[in-house]
Amino acid sequence: MFYEPKNGHGLPHNPFKAIVAPRPIAWVSSLSGEGVANLAPYSFFNAVSDAPPMLMISSSPVPDSRGKDTLDNILKTNEFVVHIVPHAMRDAMNVTSGDYPPNDDEFVRAGLEKAPCNLVSPPRIADAPVAMECRHHINLGLPGEGGVRGSHVIFGEVVGIHIADSALKDGMLDVTAYNPLARLGYMDYSSVTDVFSLNRPKV
Ligand SMILES: Cc1cc2nc3c(=O)[nH]c(=O)nc-3n(C[C@H](O)[C@H](O)[C@H](O)COP(=O)(O)O)c2cc1C
């Protein structure tokens, strides 16, 4: 089949997110202007640079005038923390995706312990295998469709990285120790359980 997204796909469900899969999941903590902790997953997420390390997350538009708390908080405070979700914490991650009001602390909702960060104010998830402390660099409003505003992409610089000792083996990050979760399409997920290497050609 071939389709132009602007004309519809004719399938029971939009396949776009199933096509761009697997996607890593940023589990993002931030603080409101009033100091309330916020935590939510974002799979429109990736690393975009490694020197300095930088990443992006994209916040989809919501029907009401209130934006997503993560976006509002980052635009107000300029700081956030991106955690990688281990397979074992998938249910807690899912709890934090609920549309709770801004004064609702999703760490408490999901029963997650907080730990302080070294360089930024938002708390991090104590038990996450990896937490990246980030400062907001720049944001970009994407075009919307049908008169609705578009997604909002936040770029951040990773200024500090926590790695659990249990995730390191012989000085290298061993993802099979915590099986990072990946988002597929529809309601589906996967996780990394095995790894193989390929050497690049020497030209
Ligand atoms: C695995 C997963 C990935 C998600 N990825 C995104 C995303 O990339 N962008 C987005 O706007 N919402 C995404 N969501 C939905 C948000 O997590 C949800 O709207 C949440 O309530 C936002 O919380 P906040 O208002 O505290 O930021 C995702 C949800 C799940 C479960």
The ligand as an SDF file (V2000), in Angstrom:
LIG
                    3D

 31 33  0  0  0  0  0  0  0  0999 V2000
    5.5010    4.8650   26.6560 C   0  0  0  0  0  0  0  0  0  0  0  0
    4.8600    6.2210   26.4940 C   0  0  0  0  0  0  0  0  0  0  0  0
    5.4380    7.1430   25.6550 C   0  0  0  0  0  0  0  0  0  0  0  0
    4.8790    8.4200   25.5040 C   0  0  0  0  0  0  0  0  0  0  0  0
    5.4780    9.3080   24.6650 N   0  0  0  0  0  0  0  0  0  0  0  0
    4.9700   10.5490   24.5390 C   0  0  0  0  0  0  0  0  0  0  0  0
    5.6220   11.4960   23.6930 C   0  0  0  0  0  0  0  0  0  0  0  0
    6.6610   11.2340   23.0810 O   0  0  0  0  0  0  0  0  0  0  0  0
    5.0690   12.7460   23.6180 N   0  0  0  0  0  0  0  0  0  0  0  0
    3.9450   13.0840   24.3010 C   0  0  0  0  0  0  0  0  0  0  0  0
    3.4790   14.2280   24.1960 O   0  0  0  0  0  0  0  0  0  0  0  0
    3.3100   12.1970   25.1170 N   0  0  0  0  0  0  0  0  0  0  0  0
    3.8010   10.9540   25.2480 C   0  0  0  0  0  0  0  0  0  0  0  0
    3.1940   10.0490   26.0750 N   0  0  0  0  0  0  0  0  0  0  0  0
    2.0080   10.4770   26.8530 C   0  0  0  0  0  0  0  0  0  0  0  0
    2.4520   11.2500   28.1110 C   0  0  0  0  0  0  0  0  0  0  0  0
    3.2730   10.4370   28.9510 O   0  0  0  0  0  0  0  0  0  0  0  0
    1.1880   11.6790   28.8810 C   0  0  0  0  0  0  0  0  0  0  0  0
    0.4750   12.6190   28.0910 O   0  0  0  0  0  0  0  0  0  0  0  0
    1.4820   12.2470   30.2390 C   0  0  0  0  0  0  0  0  0  0  0  0
    0.2560   12.4710   30.9400 O   0  0  0  0  0  0  0  0  0  0  0  0
    2.2460   13.5510   30.1660 C   0  0  0  0  0  0  0  0  0  0  0  0
    2.5130   13.9320   31.4850 O   0  0  0  0  0  0  0  0  0  0  0  0
    2.8930   15.4060   31.9130 P   0  0  0  0  0  0  0  0  0  0  0  0
    1.6750   16.2780   31.6340 O   0  0  0  0  0  0  0  0  0  0  0  0
    3.1630   15.2580   33.3890 O   0  0  0  0  0  0  0  0  0  0  0  0
    4.0900   15.8140   31.1220 O   0  0  0  0  0  0  0  0  0  0  0  0
    3.6890    8.7680   26.2150 C   0  0  0  0  0  0  0  0  0  0  0  0
    3.0800    7.8010   27.0520 C   0  0  0  0  0  0  0  0  0  0  0  0
    3.6500    6.5500   27.1790 C   0  0  0  0  0  0  0  0  0  0  0  0
    3.0000    5.5270   28.0870 C   0  0  0  0  0  0  0  0  0  0  0  0
  1  2  1  0
  2  3  1  0
  2 30  2  0
  3  4  2  0
  4  5  1  0
  4 28  1  0
  5  6  2  0
  6  7  1  0
  6 13  1  0
  7  8  2  0
  7  9  1  0
  9 10  1  0
 10 11  2  0
 10 12  1  0
 12 13  2  0
 13 14  1  0
 14 15  1  0
 14 28  1  0
 15 16  1  0
 16 17  1  0
 16 18  1  0
 18 19  1  0
 18 20  1  0
 20 21  1  0
 20 22  1  0
 22 23  1  0
 23 24  1  0
 24 25  2  0
 24 26  1  0
 24 27  1  0
 28 29  2  0
 29 30  1  0
 30 31  1  0
M  END
$$$$
